[in-house]
Amino acid sequence: MALLSCPECETNVSDKAFACPSCDYPLRAPQNKSASSWPDVTGQVAITCISARAIAQVIVGIVLFAGFFALMAAIVIYS
C-alpha cells in the first residue's frame, strides 16, 4: 500500500482509497468486479457509496411491510 498526495488538500492518502478522507476529493472511480448486472456502488465519494442492491432491498422491504400492514388491518376491520 503506497501513500499518495491528495491533489485538493495535499493530505497523504492510500492508493487504494476511492476518496480523500479529509476533503472527500474523489481519487478514483470504483471498479465493477462482480459478474452481477447490478452496479457495484452509486456515487463517487467514499461516504456516499451505497450498493444498488441495498437500495432495491430497502424498497422491497417497505412495500412488503406496507402490504402486510394493510392485510392485517383489513382482517381486523372486516372480521
C-alpha positions, 0 to 999 in steps of 0.5 A: 500500500503506497501513500499518495498526495491528495491533489485538493488538500495535499493530505497523504492518502492510500492508493487504494482509497476511492476518496480523500478522507479529509476533503472527500476529493474523489481519487478514483472511480470504483471498479465493477468486479462482480459478474452481477448486472447490478452496479457495484456502488452509486456515487463517487465519494467514499461516504456516499457509496451505497450498493444498488442492491441495498437500495432495491432491498430497502424498497422491497422491504417497505412495500412488503411491510406496507402490504402486510400492514394493510392485510392485517388491518383489513382482517381486523376491520372486516372480521 
